[in-house]
Amino acid sequence: MQLDPTKPALTAPESKPLNLQYDEVLSSFAFKFNLRRCIEDHVYAAFSRSVGVANIREYEETALALLQRAGEERARFTQQRAKLTVGRCSLTL
């Protein structure tokens, strides 16, 4: 099917059903997304309280930040250690 560039793709009455479908899909997605978050909050509520966070997503963000920081520190340590290595001689820690 070839589109005529001189004509609009859809006229206003033709696009109305598509807009409604889009809104329905978007609304359904938002509902399911929020439902999933509520279920996660319920399932992990006791754990979240025990580690002092509001919800599991906050815990995951904190844990991820700590892992990234640890990785950066490990890389810095490796670089410093490599600088101390001279030829075949190296300092052992």
Buried (B, 14 or more C-beta within 10 A) or exposed (E): EEEEEEEEEEEEEEEEEEEEEEEEEEEEEEEEEEEEEEEBBEEBEEEBEEEEBEBBBEBEEEEEEEEEEEEEEEEEEEEEEEEEEEEEEEEEE
